[in-house]
């Protein structure tokens, strides 16, 4: 029964979060600072999730392995302003290469 309580509370929380977002006055969303922050928020969240998935082992411990090397390679290629497909390819190739040599 506790599973259904958790599901119900989660559904209610999601509904209230959506309702809170809809109740913000339109004038508040038109401010330049709010627009800039709203544009940057998805990028910041994606970067945080990527970093967490790269160095976390699932138990909260820090892990340095081939994933970190692939992310670093993708970051370097990104800094060189390469197209997105090349950034992904560099990350994949370096990660696969490190794993192939046992890293």
N, CA, C and O atoms as CSV, one atom per row, in Angstrom:
chain,resi,resn,atom,element,x,y,z
A,1,UNK,N,N,0.810,-1.193,0.000
A,1,UNK,CA,C,0.000,0.000,0.000
A,1,UNK,C,C,0.856,1.260,0.000
A,1,UNK,O,O,0.426,2.299,-0.502
A,2,UNK,N,N,2.055,1.181,0.555
A,2,UNK,CA,C,2.906,2.376,0.600
A,2,UNK,C,C,3.373,2.783,-0.797
A,2,UNK,O,O,3.675,3.954,-1.026
A,3,UNK,N,N,3.434,1.850,-1.716
A,3,UNK,CA,C,3.806,2.194,-3.091
A,3,UNK,C,C,2.756,3.104,-3.712
A,3,UNK,O,O,3.091,4.074,-4.392
A,4,UNK,N,N,1.471,2.787,-3.474
A,4,UNK,CA,C,0.397,3.606,-4.035
A,4,UNK,C,C,0.357,4.989,-3.387
A,4,UNK,O,O,0.000,5.968,-4.041
A,5,UNK,N,N,0.714,5.073,-2.131
A,5,UNK,CA,C,0.791,6.381,-1.474
A,5,UNK,C,C,1.906,7.203,-2.103
A,5,UNK,O,O,1.734,8.397,-2.351
A,6,UNK,N,N,3.042,6.577,-2.361
A,6,UNK,CA,C,4.154,7.285,-2.998
A,6,UNK,C,C,3.784,7.732,-4.407
A,6,UNK,O,O,4.133,8.838,-4.820
A,7,UNK,N,N,3.082,6.883,-5.143
A,7,UNK,CA,C,2.650,7.252,-6.499
A,7,UNK,C,C,1.671,8.420,-6.438
A,7,UNK,O,O,1.775,9.359,-7.227
A,8,UNK,N,N,0.730,8.368,-5.516
A,8,UNK,CA,C,-0.240,9.453,-5.365
A,8,UNK,C,C,0.413,10.767,-4.966
A,8,UNK,O,O,0.074,11.819,-5.507
A,9,UNK,N,N,1.345,10.714,-4.027
A,9,UNK,CA,C,2.048,11.933,-3.616
A,9,UNK,C,C,2.905,12.499,-4.748
A,9,UNK,O,O,2.995,13.715,-4.918
A,10,UNK,N,N,3.523,11.623,-5.507
A,10,UNK,CA,C,4.326,12.086,-6.644
A,10,UNK,C,C,3.447,12.734,-7.702
A,10,UNK,O,O,3.804,13.778,-8.248
A,11,UNK,N,N,2.305,12.129,-7.997
A,11,UNK,CA,C,1.385,12.709,-8.974
A,11,UNK,C,C,0.868,14.065,-8.496
A,11,UNK,O,O,0.792,15.012,-9.279
A,12,UNK,N,N,0.515,14.161,-7.225
A,12,UNK,CA,C,0.046,15.440,-6.678
A,12,UNK,C,C,1.147,16.490,-6.719
A,12,UNK,O,O,0.888,17.652,-7.034
A,13,UNK,N,N,2.369,16.089,-6.404
A,13,UNK,CA,C,3.490,17.028,-6.459
A,13,UNK,C,C,3.750,17.525,-7.870
A,13,UNK,O,O,4.025,18.708,-8.070
A,14,UNK,N,N,3.668,16.640,-8.844
A,14,UNK,CA,C,3.855,17.051,-10.247
A,14,UNK,C,C,2.759,18.004,-10.685
A,14,UNK,O,O,3.023,18.987,-11.377
A,15,UNK,N,N,1.523,17.713,-10.283
A,15,UNK,CA,C,0.399,18.590,-10.629
A,15,UNK,C,C,0.582,19.967,-10.000
A,15,UNK,O,O,0.361,20.981,-10.662
A,16,UNK,N,N,0.984,20.016,-8.730
A,16,UNK,CA,C,1.192,21.303,-8.057
A,16,UNK,C,C,2.357,22.080,-8.668
A,16,UNK,O,O,2.296,23.306,-8.759
A,17,UNK,N,N,3.403,21.394,-9.082
A,17,UNK,CA,C,4.529,22.088,-9.726
A,17,UNK,C,C,4.088,22.692,-11.055
A,17,UNK,O,O,4.477,23.811,-11.389
A,18,UNK,N,N,3.290,21.968,-11.800
A,18,UNK,CA,C,2.767,22.473,-13.073
A,18,UNK,C,C,1.834,23.653,-12.825
A,18,UNK,O,O,1.893,24.645,-13.551
A,19,UNK,N,N,0.979,23.561,-11.816
A,19,UNK,CA,C,0.060,24.631,-11.475
A,19,UNK,C,C,0.819,25.874,-11.019
A,19,UNK,O,O,0.432,26.994,-11.351
A,20,UNK,N,N,1.882,25.685,-10.272
A,20,UNK,CA,C,2.696,26.814,-9.827
A,20,UNK,C,C,3.329,27.532,-11.016
A,20,UNK,O,O,3.376,28.761,-11.049
A,21,UNK,N,N,3.810,26.770,-11.983
A,21,UNK,CA,C,4.397,27.378,-13.174
A,21,UNK,C,C,3.382,28.147,-13.994
A,21,UNK,O,O,3.709,29.180,-14.579
A,22,UNK,N,N,2.160,27.655,-14.044
A,22,UNK,CA,C,1.108,28.346,-14.804
A,22,UNK,C,C,0.574,29.573,-14.084
A,22,UNK,O,O,-0.029,30.443,-14.713
A,23,UNK,N,N,0.786,29.657,-12.775
A,23,UNK,CA,C,0.250,30.782,-12.013
A,23,UNK,C,C,1.209,31.975,-11.957
A,23,UNK,O,O,0.868,33.001,-11.369
A,24,UNK,N,N,2.381,31.865,-12.546
A,24,UNK,CA,C,3.322,32.984,-12.581
A,24,UNK,C,C,2.772,34.042,-13.531
A,24,UNK,O,O,2.375,33.720,-14.652
A,25,UNK,N,N,2.744,35.302,-13.095
A,25,UNK,CA,C,2.220,36.358,-13.969
A,25,UNK,C,C,3.063,36.497,-15.238
A,25,UNK,O,O,4.288,36.399,-15.176
A,26,UNK,N,N,2.420,36.723,-16.389
A,26,UNK,CA,C,3.168,36.835,-17.654
A,26,UNK,C,C,4.205,37.960,-17.639
A,26,UNK,O,O,5.245,37.848,-18.289
A,27,UNK,N,N,3.937,39.032,-16.912
A,27,UNK,CA,C,4.888,40.145,-16.847
A,27,UNK,C,C,6.209,39.752,-16.200
A,27,UNK,O,O,7.262,40.290,-16.543
A,28,UNK,N,N,6.148,38.808,-15.259
A,28,UNK,CA,C,7.378,38.366,-14.588
A,28,UNK,C,C,8.275,37.586,-15.539
A,28,UNK,O,O,9.496,37.590,-15.388
A,29,UNK,N,N,7.677,36.921,-16.511
A,29,UNK,CA,C,8.461,36.108,-17.446
A,29,UNK,C,C,9.058,36.928,-18.580
A,29,UNK,O,O,9.902,36.427,-19.323
A,30,UNK,N,N,8.641,38.167,-18.723
A,30,UNK,CA,C,9.130,39.009,-19.819
A,30,UNK,C,C,10.383,39.795,-19.447
A,30,UNK,O,O,10.952,40.478,-20.299
A,31,UNK,N,N,10.815,39.717,-18.222
A,31,UNK,CA,C,12.018,40.441,-17.796
A,31,UNK,C,C,13.246,39.842,-18.473
A,31,UNK,O,O,13.335,38.626,-18.644
A,32,UNK,N,N,14.200,40.705,-18.861
A,32,UNK,CA,C,15.393,40.191,-19.567
A,32,UNK,C,C,16.202,39.182,-18.748
A,32,UNK,O,O,16.681,38.188,-19.294
A,33,UNK,N,N,16.356,39.426,-17.460
A,33,UNK,CA,C,17.127,38.500,-16.629
A,33,UNK,C,C,16.452,37.125,-16.570
A,33,UNK,O,O,17.119,36.094,-16.659
A,34,UNK,N,N,15.141,37.123,-16.421
A,34,UNK,CA,C,14.407,35.850,-16.361
A,34,UNK,C,C,14.518,35.113,-17.693
A,34,UNK,O,O,14.661,33.890,-17.713
A,35,UNK,N,N,14.454,35.833,-18.787
A,35,UNK,CA,C,14.591,35.196,-20.111
A,35,UNK,C,C,15.970,34.569,-20.286
A,35,UNK,O,O,16.082,33.454,-20.795
A,36,UNK,N,N,17.028,35.282,-19.866
A,36,UNK,CA,C,18.393,34.730,-19.987
A,36,UNK,C,C,18.560,33.492,-19.111
A,36,UNK,O,O,19.119,32.483,-19.540
A,37,UNK,N,N,18.063,33.587,-17.874
A,37,UNK,CA,C,18.193,32.438,-16.981
A,37,UNK,C,C,17.387,31.244,-17.490
A,37,UNK,O,O,17.839,30.103,-17.389
A,38,UNK,N,N,16.204,31.498,-18.032
A,38,UNK,CA,C,15.390,30.407,-18.559
A,38,UNK,C,C,16.051,29.752,-19.767
A,38,UNK,O,O,15.893,28.551,-19.988
A,39,UNK,N,N,16.785,30.532,-20.541
A,39,UNK,CA,C,17.484,29.968,-21.696
A,39,UNK,C,C,18.692,29.136,-21.276
A,39,UNK,O,O,19.044,28.167,-21.950
A,40,UNK,N,N,19.327,29.507,-20.169
A,40,UNK,CA,C,20.527,28.798,-19.718
A,40,UNK,C,C,20.231,27.612,-18.808
A,40,UNK,O,O,21.081,26.736,-18.646
A,41,UNK,N,N,19.063,27.567,-18.222
A,41,UNK,CA,C,18.746,26.507,-17.268
A,41,UNK,C,C,18.813,25.097,-17.861
A,41,UNK,O,O,19.396,24.221,-17.223
A,42,UNK,N,N,18.254,24.831,-19.036
A,42,UNK,CA,C,18.371,23.470,-19.588
A,42,UNK,C,C,19.822,23.054,-19.851
A,42,UNK,O,O,20.176,21.890,-19.661
A,43,UNK,N,N,20.649,23.985,-20.282
A,43,UNK,CA,C,22.055,23.673,-20.532
A,43,UNK,C,C,22.757,23.312,-19.228
A,43,UNK,O,O,23.529,22.355,-19.174
A,44,UNK,N,N,22.484,24.079,-18.183
A,44,UNK,CA,C,23.109,23.802,-16.881
A,44,UNK,C,C,22.661,22.458,-16.327
A,44,UNK,O,O,23.473,21.708,-15.785
A,45,UNK,N,N,21.381,22.150,-16.458
A,45,UNK,CA,C,20.889,20.860,-15.967
A,45,UNK,C,C,21.477,19.693,-16.752
A,45,UNK,O,O,21.842,18.673,-16.168
A,46,UNK,N,N,21.569,19.837,-18.063
A,46,UNK,CA,C,22.151,18.775,-18.874
A,46,UNK,C,C,23.631,18.578,-18.550
A,46,UNK,O,O,24.109,17.445,-18.495
A,47,UNK,N,N,24.353,19.672,-18.335
A,47,UNK,CA,C,25.767,19.570,-17.964
A,47,UNK,C,C,25.931,18.880,-16.611
A,47,UNK,O,O,26.827,18.054,-16.440
A,48,UNK,N,N,25.078,19.212,-15.661
A,48,UNK,CA,C,25.159,18.575,-14.347
A,48,UNK,C,C,24.851,17.088,-14.433
A,48,UNK,O,O,25.534,16.275,-13.809
A,49,UNK,N,N,23.832,16.726,-15.197
A,49,UNK,CA,C,23.505,15.304,-15.361
A,49,UNK,C,C,24.619,14.540,-16.071
A,49,UNK,O,O,24.925,13.403,-15.710
A,50,UNK,N,N,25.220,15.162,-17.076
A,50,UNK,CA,C,26.324,14.523,-17.794
A,50,UNK,C,C,27.510,14.307,-16.868
A,50,UNK,O,O,28.110,13.232,-16.864
A,51,UNK,N,N,27.851,15.322,-16.085
A,51,UNK,CA,C,28.970,15.187,-15.156
A,51,UNK,C,C,28.698,14.110,-14.116
A,51,UNK,O,O,29.585,13.319,-13.793
A,52,UNK,N,N,27.488,14.074,-13.595
A,52,UNK,CA,C,27.153,13.072,-12.591
A,52,UNK,C,C,27.212,11.663,-13.169
A,52,UNK,O,O,27.737,10.755,-12.524
A,53,UNK,N,N,26.684,11.467,-14.367
A,53,UNK,CA,C,26.703,10.149,-14.988
A,53,UNK,C,C,28.125,9.717,-15.366
A,53,UNK,O,O,28.407,8.525,-15.490
A,54,UNK,N,N,29.007,10.689,-15.546
A,54,UNK,CA,C,30.367,10.373,-15.958
A,54,UNK,C,C,31.224,9.881,-14.796
A,54,UNK,O,O,32.015,8.954,-14.968
A,55,UNK,N,N,31.082,10.480,-13.627
A,55,UNK,CA,C,32.007,10.175,-12.531
A,55,UNK,C,C,31.351,9.479,-11.347
A,55,UNK,O,O,31.984,9.332,-10.302
A,56,UNK,N,N,30.103,9.048,-11.481
A,56,UNK,CA,C,29.421,8.370,-10.386
A,56,UNK,C,C,29.280,6.888,-10.715
A,56,UNK,O,O,28.977,6.519,-11.849
A,57,UNK,N,N,29.500,6.049,-9.718
A,57,UNK,CA,C,29.392,4.607,-9.949
A,57,UNK,C,C,28.024,4.045,-9.588
A,57,UNK,O,O,27.804,2.839,-9.696
A,58,UNK,N,N,27.114,4.892,-9.166
A,58,UNK,CA,C,25.791,4.444,-8.773
A,58,UNK,C,C,25.639,4.290,-7.282
A,58,UNK,O,O,24.521,4.200,-6.775
A,59,UNK,N,N,26.749,4.259,-6.571
A,59,UNK,CA,C,26.722,4.147,-5.117
A,59,UNK,C,C,27.203,5.423,-4.437
A,59,UNK,O,O,27.400,5.446,-3.222
A,60,UNK,N,N,27.388,6.467,-5.206
A,60,UNK,CA,C,27.826,7.738,-4.638
A,60,UNK,C,C,29.328,7.915,-4.586
A,60,UNK,O,O,29.807,8.928,-4.077
A,61,UNK,N,N,30.079,6.964,-5.095
A,61,UNK,CA,C,31.534,7.061,-5.080
A,61,UNK,C,C,32.034,7.674,-6.384
A,61,UNK,O,O,31.428,7.499,-7.441
A,62,UNK,N,N,33.133,8.385,-6.292
A,62,UNK,CA,C,33.757,9.007,-7.460
A,62,UNK,C,C,34.551,7.960,-8.228
A,62,UNK,O,O,35.367,7.241,-7.653
A,63,UNK,N,N,34.304,7.879,-9.538
A,63,UNK,CA,C,34.983,6.902,-10.386
A,63,UNK,C,C,35.610,7.631,-11.565
A,63,UNK,O,O,34.952,8.408,-12.257
A,64,UNK,N,N,36.882,7.370,-11.778
A,64,UNK,CA,C,37.577,7.929,-12.934
A,64,UNK,C,C,37.899,6.767,-13.864
A,64,UNK,O,O,38.733,5.919,-13.548
A,65,UNK,N,N,37.229,6.735,-15.017
A,65,UNK,CA,C,37.430,5.648,-15.955
A,65,UNK,C,C,37.358,6.182,-17.381
A,65,UNK,O,O,37.563,7.374,-17.610
A,66,UNK,N,N,37.075,5.324,-18.318
A,66,UNK,CA,C,37.070,5.682,-19.739
A,66,UNK,C,C,36.019,6.750,-20.062
A,66,UNK,O,O,36.198,7.533,-20.994
A,67,UNK,N,N,34.930,6.782,-19.298
A,67,UNK,CA,C,33.887,7.785,-19.544
A,67,UNK,C,C,34.425,9.198,-19.371
A,67,UNK,O,O,34.079,10.097,-20.138
A,68,UNK,N,N,35.265,9.394,-18.371
A,68,UNK,CA,C,35.833,10.722,-18.133
A,68,UNK,C,C,36.781,11.118,-19.262
A,68,UNK,O,O,36.815,12.282,-19.661
A,69,UNK,N,N,37.537,10.176,-19.770
A,69,UNK,CA,C,38.429,10.460,-20.900
A,69,UNK,C,C,37.619,10.826,-22.142
A,69,UNK,O,O,37.991,11.743,-22.875
A,70,UNK,N,N,36.519,10.118,-22.383
A,70,UNK,CA,C,35.661,10.427,-23.519
A,70,UNK,C,C,35.016,11.790,-23.385
A,70,UNK,O,O,34.905,12.522,-24.369
A,71,UNK,N,N,34.589,12.140,-22.185
A,71,UNK,CA,C,33.995,13.456,-21.959
A,71,UNK,C,C,35.027,14.560,-22.148
A,71,UNK,O,O,34.721,15.612,-22.710
A,72,UNK,N,N,36.235,14.323,-21.684
A,72,UNK,CA,C,37.301,15.311,-21.868
A,72,UNK,C,C,37.623,15.501,-23.351
A,72,UNK,O,O,37.815,16.626,-23.812
A,73,UNK,N,N,37.679,14.405,-24.085
A,73,UNK,CA,C,37.942,14.501,-25.525
A,73,UNK,C,C,36.826,15.259,-26.238
A,73,UNK,O,O,37.092,16.094,-27.103
A,74,UNK,N,N,35.595,14.972,-25.881
A,74,UNK,CA,C,34.466,15.682,-26.482
A,74,UNK,C,C,34.528,17.166,-26.134
A,74,UNK,O,O,34.212,18.015,-26.967
A,75,UNK,N,N,34.933,17.474,-24.917
A,75,UNK,CA,C,35.070,18.872,-24.514
A,75,UNK,C,C,36.130,19.602,-25.311
A,75,UNK,O,O,35.936,20.753,-25.703
A,76,UNK,N,N,37.247,18.940,-25.554
A,76,UNK,CA,C,38.313,19.563,-26.350
A,76,UNK,C,C,37.844,19.808,-27.776
A,76,UNK,O,O,38.073,20.883,-28.329
A,77,UNK,N,N,37.192,18.823,-28.372
A,77,UNK,CA,C,36.699,18.976,-29.741
A,77,UNK,C,C,35.619,20.065,-29.795
A,77,UNK,O,O,35.523,20.802,-30.776
A,78,UNK,N,N,34.822,20.158,-28.751
A,78,UNK,CA,C,33.808,21.204,-28.685
A,78,UNK,C,C,34.443,22.586,-28.602
A,78,UNK,O,O,33.966,23.534,-29.226
A,79,UNK,N,N,35.511,22.695,-27.834
A,79,UNK,CA,C,36.230,23.973,-27.738
A,79,UNK,C,C,36.848,24.383,-29.071
A,79,UNK,O,O,37.039,25.570,-29.337
A,80,UNK,N,N,37.154,23.403,-29.897
A,80,UNK,CA,C,37.696,23.692,-31.225
A,80,UNK,C,C,36.591,24.040,-32.222
A,80,UNK,O,O,36.858,24.227,-33.409
A,81,UNK,N,N,35.352,24.125,-31.740
A,81,UNK,CA,C,34.178,24.510,-32.528
A,81,UNK,C,C,33.878,23.537,-33.677
A,81,UNK,O,O,33.493,23.941,-34.775
A,82,UNK,N,N,34.065,22.266,-33.393
A,82,UNK,CA,C,33.734,21.241,-34.385
A,82,UNK,C,C,32.216,21.034,-34.400
A,82,UNK,O,O,31.539,21.373,-33.429
A,83,UNK,N,N,31.686,20.491,-35.473
A,83,UNK,CA,C,30.259,20.165,-35.514
A,83,UNK,C,C,29.891,19.140,-34.439
A,83,UNK,O,O,30.729,18.355,-33.995
A,84,UNK,N,N,28.630,19.165,-34.036
A,84,UNK,CA,C,28.178,18.314,-32.934
A,84,UNK,C,C,28.428,16.838,-33.203
A,84,UNK,O,O,28.786,16.101,-32.285
A,85,UNK,N,N,28.248,16.394,-34.432
A,85,UNK,CA,C,28.462,14.990,-34.758
A,85,UNK,C,C,29.919,14.583,-34.503
A,85,UNK,O,O,30.177,13.473,-34.038
A,86,UNK,N,N,30.860,15.464,-34.803
A,86,UNK,CA,C,32.268,15.164,-34.530
A,86,UNK,C,C,32.566,15.166,-33.030
A,86,UNK,O,O,33.407,14.398,-32.562
A,87,UNK,N,N,31.882,16.020,-32.286
A,87,UNK,CA,C,32.061,16.041,-30.830
A,87,UNK,C,C,31.633,14.699,-30.241
A,87,UNK,O,O,32.345,14.112,-29.426
A,88,UNK,N,N,30.472,14.225,-30.661
A,88,UNK,CA,C,29.974,12.933,-30.177
A,88,UNK,C,C,30.896,11.805,-30.621
A,88,UNK,O,O,31.206,10.904,-29.841
A,89,UNK,N,N,31.332,11.856,-31.877
A,89,UNK,CA,C,32.226,10.809,-32.392
A,89,UNK,C,C,33.541,10.767,-31.628
A,89,UNK,O,O,34.048,9.688,-31.324
A,90,UNK,N,N,34.091,11.923,-31.319
A,90,UNK,CA,C,35.348,11.959,-30.555
A,90,UNK,C,C,35.155,11.347,-29.178
A,90,UNK,O,O,35.999,10.577,-28.718
A,91,UNK,N,N,34.056,11.681,-28.518
A,91,UNK,CA,C,33.788,11.110,-27.199
A,91,UNK,C,C,33.628,9.605,-27.249
A,91,UNK,O,O,34.150,8.888,-26.395
A,92,UNK,N,N,32.909,9.131,-28.246
A,92,UNK,CA,C,32.682,7.696,-28.385
A,92,UNK,C,C,33.988,6.972,-28.695
A,92,UNK,O,O,34.288,5.945,-28.085
A,93,UNK,N,N,34.762,7.497,-29.636
A,93,UNK,CA,C,36.011,6.831,-30.023
A,93,UNK,C,C,37.021,6.785,-28.889
A,93,UNK,O,O,37.677,5.764,-28.684
A,94,UNK,N,N,37.154,7.879,-28.152
A,94,UNK,CA,C,38.114,7.887,-27.047
A,94,UNK,C,C,37.652,6.959,-25.926
A,94,UNK,O,O,38.461,6.238,-25.343
A,95,UNK,N,N,36.365,6.975,-25.629
A,95,UNK,CA,C,35.857,6.060,-24.589
A,95,UNK,C,C,36.071,4.610,-25.010
A,95,UNK,O,O,36.536,3.794,-24.214
A,96,UNK,N,N,35.733,4.283,-26.262
A,96,UNK,CA,C,35.919,2.909,-26.734
A,96,UNK,C,C,37.399,2.534,-26.742
A,96,UNK,O,O,37.761,1.416,-26.376
A,97,UNK,N,N,38.238,3.455,-27.154
A,97,UNK,CA,C,39.677,3.183,-27.171
A,97,UNK,C,C,40.230,2.916,-25.776
A,97,UNK,O,O,41.023,1.996,-25.579
A,98,UNK,N,N,39.811,3.719,-24.823
A,98,UNK,CA,C,40.271,3.510,-23.434
A,98,UNK,C,C,39.779,2.177,-22.881
A,98,UNK,O,O,40.509,1.471,-22.186
A,99,UNK,N,N,38.534,1.846,-23.199
A,99,UNK,CA,C,38.011,0.568,-22.724
A,99,UNK,C,C,38.691,-0.605,-23.390
A,99,UNK,O,O,38.869,-1.659,-22.780
A,100,UNK,N,N,39.079,-0.418,-24.671
A,100,UNK,CA,C,39.765,-1.505,-25.391
A,100,UNK,C,C,41.147,-1.783,-24.823
A,100,UNK,O,O,41.597,-2.929,-24.813
A,101,UNK,N,N,41.820,-0.749,-24.351
A,101,UNK,CA,C,43.156,-0.958,-23.787
A,101,UNK,C,C,43.099,-1.246,-22.283
A,101,UNK,O,O,44.132,-1.397,-21.630
A,102,UNK,N,N,41.857,-1.321,-21.735
A,102,UNK,CA,C,41.714,-1.726,-20.350
A,102,UNK,C,C,41.578,-0.601,-19.370
A,102,UNK,O,O,41.809,-0.799,-18.178
A,103,UNK,N,N,41.199,0.610,-19.838
A,103,UNK,CA,C,41.088,1.745,-18.915
A,103,UNK,C,C,39.754,1.951,-18.342
A,103,UNK,O,O,39.556,2.877,-17.556
